[in-house]
């Protein structure tokens, strides 16, 4: 059978083989061409059953091919026998059938009753699981070849029905048929007939020949279709490959539309021959968008067009989220957002003396993200604090401290001016400049943000070695020397026993150890029973060689970190493995991040070590008790501060504009196949208005987060659910909706009340997820592939499209310049000048 690739029933194996590219003898195609020239071709035949088709085919045979009436009846009866189909069974059903059939293992010797064709589908046809592999609207083409002892010349018929018809029990699955090819002939040529039938089936699965066969008006058109197929044929010389080998299907097939369009142009007499080559050449420009960024010449004209473009999709933005894949995306992005909020909240607290802390980061993320998801032009974007904003906050706080200015009031005026400048940019359609962003700019920005994620996750893990130090000088032979005890006496004073209400027993080492004694009164005993926290709370001192080391915690943390990353990566690629059914593989892939987190949380709980856990605020009050929830614009600073704030506001406006729009360009690439359009002006408006609210309430400022947004889109990838055996699922686009982002930010807001549950999640596990996100984002850009080319000999380099048209030295030069610029940006972001790095991009 054929859908896109050939499958064979294994001899004695009672199963279908793996799909493979059919390897045809060239001679079989020429013989097929001869058969169609000499045989009968019936186009637009008006018939609705197999019997009717056979009767009309026998009646319309040429005059030189005449059979006696008894042989015609015999031939018709033979063609009306029920064919045997190899059923497609699940592995469990196949195991259940073992031992139940007395003919198991000797099917060739079992009698096979040959019933007549049924005009209605059989139960086996209706229950055939193979139908799930077929796309909607699929049709069946039937190829019947064989040898008989009563024919002296081949009987060849090619039929195209006027209307598709269900041919009863003829087909393997209950689907309508349009084409029928019959070839019967005398003995001694069964192998040749078989190869001709394979050639016909291969032709009928070719998209270009299908088009020719559907539009053919006579026999010559069918022959011309075979000639077109022969023109594109590639011949493998004998002796240079194993003809019995099965060629596996490629991971990516060329578009059939390109072949059809080239065929149509070749049929035109005045076709420009350079056009086909130009289509195969990558475009010189890097055009992302069309009408989304066209200037209207009116104030807020682009914003109005964004609203009109997105409004018709607003209802479907919620209904399209009713899919189980969205649940996995919510859980995945929620944990990433919470971890990011804790990280940036802690760094903001350190930089601003807790004027903005973890709680403010949680509330700001929840509020700004929810509003953005409800009203933005691209709701798949995830808002977050970014590195340049953090650097600006640190510089602004230091400046305010040095000049005795109120930090939050000064920040309020900067935020208001940034919002005003943002509205001006929206009114003047400044987002029009986005179309001048090139691949160089996009890849540089995305690579830098991805590397920052990778670097920060590794940096956080290395910092655990300081919090939970390892005793690198540990020696097994010195185990008796390692101890840690609590000294409750002041320096220079002898140790004193500590009163307790526990009984004390003397051990062999003459050391008092507290043990509970029912009814015991206060007894003086050694403080050996005190924990570290109890000892320090009583003003004691820890004495000993092992007091400053925490065994196993750092090692386990790194194992959790690396294991989570590897598990996320392995489960994400599980959908392309060979194990288990397609539905289960896709489900595991969709929930890969959540499964990895659950697995390693369970490992952490089972081992019981005190690894650092996810701690979220549990009270709704400002981190710094000296501030409130509303920042007043006047009173703490001189009046001229509101005017002086315009200078840093210009810098922040450039930062916000570049950061927001570069991320928007990356998310709205054509390769993501987004259907609902972009909204650059509307997104910038939302970010500008949110600046007002977050400045007034003293919450952090937010802008699009590149890596988390890319992870969000990757978790919502749609692929075709029906694919032919051997065919890779087709990428259909992104599940565009607003509900996943909205749910993520609502959950972030209520995380304050989920602290008892979240405290069981180890931070190394979340850092492993961060590492996976950074690596996945880095692998999604062409820059990474071109960097790998530096390390590959030319003969091992993949067959990439740009390598066909661009000299390798120019590719390496372009990549080297990108690497150099990326290094400059990395150095820049590591200094105080990091605030201007989006401008440098």
TORSERO-199549 format. One record per residue (C-alpha): x, y, z; residue in three letters. Coordinates in steps of 0.2 Angstrom, whole numbers, plus 5000, padded with zeros to 4 digits. Example, Ala and Ser with C-alpha at 12.3 -4.5 7.8 and 13.67 -1.06 7.14 Angstrom:
506249785039ala
506849955036ser
This chain:
500050005000unk
500550184997unk
500050345005unk
501650455003unk
502850305005unk
502850125001unk
502449985014unk
502549805010unk
501749655019unk
503249555026unk
503349375020unk
502749265034unk
502849415046unk
500949465045unk
501449645047unk
501749795037unk
503549845034unk
504250015039unk
503850155026unk
505150185013unk
505450274997unk
504950154983unk
506450104972unk
505750064955unk
506549984940unk
506650104926unk
506049974914unk
504449954924unk
503950134920unk
504250114901unk
503249954902unk
501850044911unk
501850184898unk
501650054884unk
500249964894unk
499350134895unk
499650164876unk
498949994871unk
497649974884unk
496050054888unk
495950224897unk
494150274903unk
494050444909unk
492550514918unk
491750344919unk
489950354926unk
489950204937unk
489550174956unk
490149994959unk
491549874955unk
490349764945unk
489749914935unk
491549974932unk
492149794926unk
490649774914unk
490949934906unk
492849904905unk
492549734896unk
491249814884unk
492449954879unk
493949844874unk
494749874857unk
494249764843unk
495949674842unk
495649614860unk
494149504860unk
493749364872unk
492449224870unk
490949254881unk
491449114893unk
493149194896unk
492449364899unk
491249294912unk
492749204920unk
493749364920unk
492349464927unk
492049334941unk
493949334945unk
493949524947unk
492449524958unk
493249404971unk
493549484988unk
495449534990unk
496349495006unk
496949645016unk
498349635030unk
497449715045unk
498349845055unk
498249785073unk
498849865089unk
500249775098unk
499149735113unk
497849655101unk
499249565092unk
499849485108unk
498049435113unk
497849345096unk
499449235100unk
498949055101unk
497149085096unk
497349045078unk
497748865073unk
498548925057unk
499749045066unk
501449025059unk
500848935043unk
499749055035unk
500249005018unk
499548825020unk
497848885028unk
496348885016unk
495849055011unk
493949055006unk
493749184992unk
492049264994unk
491249384982unk
491549574984unk
490249654995unk
489349814990unk
489449885007unk
490949905018unk
491449755030unk
491649775049unk
493449765047unk
493549905035unk
492550015047unk
493549975062unk
495249985053unk
496350095064unk
497350145049unk
496050275044unk
496650385058unk
498250415048unk
497350485033unk
496950665031unk
495150725029unk
494550715011unk
495750575007unk
495250454992unk
495850284987unk
496650224971unk
496550044968unk
497949944959unk
497549764954unk
498849664945unk
499149474943unk
499249324931unk
497949204925unk
498049054914unk
496649084902unk
497349254894unk
498549264880unk
498749454880unk
498749574894unk
497149654900unk
497449834905unk
496249964911unk
496450134919unk
494850214925unk
494450384932unk
492750394939unk
491650554935unk
491150554954unk
492050474968unk
491150314974unk
491250194988unk
491750024981unk
491149914995unk
492349795002unk
493649824988unk
494749944998unk
495749925014unk
494850065023unk
493050125020unk
493450275009unk
492850334992unk
493850284976unk
494150384960unk
495550294951unk
495650104947unk
497050014937unk
496949834932unk
498349734924unk
498049544921unk
499149444909unk
499749264905unk
500949164916unk
502849184917unk
502849374919unk
502149394937unk
503649494943unk
503549614928unk
501649634932unk
502049664950unk
503349804946unk
502149884934unk
500849894948unk
502149964960unk
502550094946unk
500750144944unk
500450154963unk
501950264965unk
501350384951unk
499650394959unk
500450454975unk
501450594966unk
500650764968unk
501050824951unk
500450664942unk
498850674953unk
498550844946unk
498850784928unk
497750634930unk
496250734937unk
496350864923unk
496750744909unk
495550744894unk
496150604884unk
497450454884unk
498850564878unk
498750674893unk
499050524904unk
500550474894unk
501150654895unk
500950644914unk
502150494914unk
503350584903unk
503450734916unk
503750604930unk
505150524919unk
505950694916unk
506150724935unk
506750544938unk
508450514946unk
509250354942unk
510450264954unk
511750164945unk
511749974948unk
513249914959unk
513350074968unk
511950034981unk
510949884987unk
509349874978unk
508549774992unk
508949915004unk
507450015010unk
507750205009unk
507050285024unk
505950445021unk
506750605023unk
506450715038unk
505850855027unk
505050845010unk
505050984997unk
503451084995unk
502351004981unk
501651174976unk
503451224970unk
503451084958unk
501751114952unk
502051304949unk
503751264940unk
502751134929unk
501451264925unk
502751394920unk
503751274909unk
502151244899unk
502051434895unk
502951474879unk
503751634885unk
504351584903unk
505851674910unk
507051534914unk
507951624928unk
506351634938unk
506451454945unk
508251484950unk
507751644959unk
506451554969unk
507751434976unk
508851574981unk
508551654998unk
507851834998unk
509151974999unk
508052075010unk
507352015027unk
505452065025unk
504452015040unk
502852105039unk
501752185026unk
500252295031unk
500652285049unk
502052415048unk
501352515034unk
501252705038unk
499552775037unk
500152955039unk
498852995052unk
499053015071unk
498752845079unk
498352775062unk
499452615065unk
498552595082unk
496852595075unk
497352475062unk
498052355075unk
496452365085unk
495352335069unk
496452185065unk
496452105082unk
494652135087unk
493852005075unk
494951875084unk
494551925102unk
493251795105unk
494251655097unk
495751705108unk
494851625122unk
493951475114unk
495551425105unk
496351395122unk
495251245126unk
496551115123unk
497551005134unk
499151075127unk
498751245134unk
498751165152unk
500551105150unk
501051275143unk
500251365159unk
501151255171unk
502751265162unk
502751455160unk
502051485177unk
503551405186unk
504751495174unk
503851665178unk
503851635197unk
505751595197unk
506051745186unk
505051855198unk
505951785213unk
507651815205unk
507351985199unk
506452035215unk
507851985225unk
509152075215unk
507952235215unk
507852225234unk
509752215235unk
509952365223unk
508552475230unk
508652445249unk
507052335248unk
506052485240unk
505652355227unk
505752175233unk
505152005229unk
503352045234unk
503252195223unk
503952085209unk
502551955211unk
501152085212unk
501952185197unk
502152035186unk
500351975190unk
499552145187unk
500552205171unk
500552025163unk
498652005165unk
498252175158unk
499452145144unk
498751975139unk
496952045139unk
497252205128unk
498952185119unk
499152145100unk
500251995103unk
499651905119unk
500851765118unk
502151885124unk
502751865142unk
503152025152unk
504552025164unk
505952135172unk
507552135162unk
509352155165unk
509552335158unk
508052395168unk
508852315184unk
510452415180unk
509452575178unk
508552545194unk
510252525203unk
511052685195unk
509452785199unk
509452725218unk
511252765220unk
511052935212unk
509552975223unk
510552925239unk
512053035234unk
510953185231unk
509753155245unk
508253135233unk
506753025237unk
507052875225unk
505252825222unk
504652995219unk
506053025207unk
505652865198unk
503752905197unk
504153065187unk
505352965175unk
503952835173unk
502652965168unk
503853045156unk
504252875148unk
502352835146unk
502153005138unk
503552975126unk
502852805122unk
501252875118unk
502052995106unk
502952855098unk
501352765096unk
500452915089unk
501852945076unk
501952765071unk
503752745076unk
503552555076unk
503652575057unk
505552575060unk
505452385065unk
505452335047unk
507252385046unk
507852265059unk
508852135050unk
509251955054unk
510852015061unk
510052115074unk
508751985079unk
509951845081unk
511251955090unk
509852005103unk
509151835104unk
510851755106unk
511351875120unk
509751855130unk
509851665128unk
511651665134unk
511151775149unk
509851645154unk
511151505152unk
512551605162unk
511351655176unk
510751475179unk
512551415180unk
513051565191unk
511551525203unk
512151345204unk
513951395208unk
513351505221unk
512651355230unk
514351295233unk
514651455244unk
513051435253unk
513251245256unk
515151225255unk
516051055251unk
517450995262unk
518750975248unk
520050915261unk
519050775268unk
520050615271unk
519250445276unk
520550405288unk
520250565298unk
518450535301unk
518650525320unk
519350705320unk
517750785312unk
516550855325unk
515551005329unk
514951055346unk
514051205354unk
514951315366unk
513651415376unk
514951505388unk
515751665384unk
517551675377unk
518851635391unk
517551555402unk
517451365405unk
516051275398unk
514451265408unk
513051135407unk
511351195401unk
509751165411unk
508451065402unk
506950965405unk
507650805398unk
508450665406unk
510350645402unk
511250475400unk
513150455399unk
513850375384unk
515450275382unk
516450435377unk
515950515394unk
514750635384unk
513050685391unk
511750655378unk
509950715381unk
508550585380unk
506750605385unk
506350545403unk
504550545408unk
504250645423unk
506050705424unk
506350885431unk
507651005426unk
509350925425unk
511051005420unk
511650925404unk
512850955390unk
512251065375unk
512550925363unk
510750905360unk
510551075354unk
510351105335unk
511351235326unk
509951355325unk
509551335344unk
511451355348unk
511551515339unk
509951585346unk
510551565363unk
512151655359unk
513251495358unk
514751465346unk
514951315335unk
516651235338unk
517451095327unk
518151055310unk
516551005302unk
515351155307unk
515551255291unk
515151115279unk
513551045273unk
513750865266unk
512850805250unk
511750965247unk
512851045234unk
513150875225unk
511250835225unk
510851005219unk
511950995204unk
511250815201unk
509450895201unk
510051035190unk
510850925177unk
509550795178unk
508150915176unk
508950995160unk
509350825152unk
507550755156unk
506750915149unk
507750895133unk
507450705132unk
505550715135unk
505350865123unk
506150755109unk
505150605114unk
503850635101unk
505050595087unk
505550425095unk
505050255089unk
504250195106unk
502350205110unk
500950265100unk
500950445092unk
499650515104unk
500550455120unk
502250525113unk
501450695109unk
500650705126unk
502350665135unk
503150795124unk
501850925128unk
502050895147unk
503950865146unk
504451015158unk
503050975171unk
503550785171unk
505350825173unk
504950945187unk
503850815196unk
505150675194unk
506550775202unk
505450845215unk
505050665220unk
506850625220unk
507250765231unk
505850715243unk
506450535243unk
508250585248unk
507650705261unk
509150825260unk
508851005264unk
509151075246unk
508651265244unk
506851275240unk
505651395231unk
505151525244unk
503851655240unk
503151795251unk
501751745262unk
501151925267unk
500352065257unk
501452205264unk
502852315256unk
504552235258unk
505152405265unk
504052455279unk
504452635277unk
503552645260unk
501652635255unk
500752565240unk
500452735232unk
501952855228unk
501453035229unk
502153155215unk
502653295226unk
503253325244unk
504853235246unk
505953315231unk
506153485225unk
504953545211unk
506253545197unk
506453355199unk
504953325188unk
505753425174unk
507453345176unk
506753175175unk
506553195156unk
508353165154unk
508452985161unk
506652955154unk
507352975136unk
508652845139unk
507352725147unk
506152755132unk
507452705120unk
507852555131unk
505952505132unk
505652535114unk
507052435107unk
506852295120unk
505052275116unk
505052295098unk
506552175095unk
505652045105unk
504052075095unk
504952055079unk
505651885084unk
503951825090unk
503151875074unk
504251785062unk
503451715047unk
504151535051unk
502951535066unk
501451545054unk
500451655065unk
498651685058unk
497951825068unk
499251955064unk
500452065074unk
500052225084unk
501652325087unk
500852485090unk
499552415102unk
500852315112unk
501952475114unk
500352575120unk
500052435133unk
501752445139unk
501752635140unk
500152635150unk
500752505162unk
502252615165unk
501052745173unk
500252615185unk
501852525190unk
502752695193unk
501252765204unk
501252605214unk
503152585216unk
503152415207unk
504452365194unk
504452415176unk
504052275164unk
504452235145unk
504352085134unk
505451945140unk
506251865124unk
506751685131unk
505151655141unk
504051715127unk
504951595115unk
504751455127unk
502851505128unk
502651495109unk
503651335108unk
502551255121unk
501051295110unk
501651225093unk
500251145083unk
500650995072unk
499550895060unk
498750745069unk
498550645053unk
500150595044unk
500550465032unk
501750325039unk
503450385037unk
502950565035unk
503450685049unk
502050785057unk
501850955048unk
502051115058unk
500351205057unk
500751355067unk
500551415085unk
499051405096unk
498651585097unk
497551635112unk
497551745127unk
497051625141unk
498751535144unk
499651705148unk
498251765158unk
498151605168unk
500051615171unk
499951785178unk
498451755189unk
499351605196unk
500851715199unk
499751835209unk
498951705220unk
500651615223unk
500751715239unk
499451605246unk
500251445239unk
501851455248unk
501551295258unk
501451195242unk
502851285232unk
504051265246unk
504351085241unk
505051135224unk
506951135224unk
507751295216unk
509051185207unk
507651105197unk
506951275192unk
508751325187unk
508851175176unk
507251225168unk
508051395165unk
509551315157unk
508351215145unk
507451375140unk
509051465136unk
509751315126unk
508151295117unk
508051475112unk
509851475107unk
509551325095unk
508051415087unk
509151535078unk
510151515062unk
511651595071unk
511951435081unk
511951325065unk
513251435057unk
514351435073unk
514351245072unk
514951255054unk
516651325060unk
516951155068unk
516351045054unk
517450985039unk
516651035023unk
516150855018unk
515150835034unk
514251005033unk
512350985031unk
511551035015unk
510851205020unk
510051315008unk
511151465010unk
512651355008unk
512151324990unk
512151504985unk
513351594997unk
515251554997unk
515751465013unk
517051605017unk
515751735016unk
514651635028unk
516051615040unk
516451805039unk
514651855043unk
514651735058unk
516351795064unk
515651975064unk
514151925073unk
515151835086unk
516351985088unk
514752095091unk
514051975103unk
515651975113unk
515652175113unk
513852165119unk
514252045133unk
515652155139unk
514452305138unk
513052215148unk
514352175162unk
514752355165unk
513752505171unk
513452545153unk
512252395151unk
510752515151unk
511252565133unk
511452395126unk
509852385117unk
510352535107unk
512052455103unk
511052305096unk
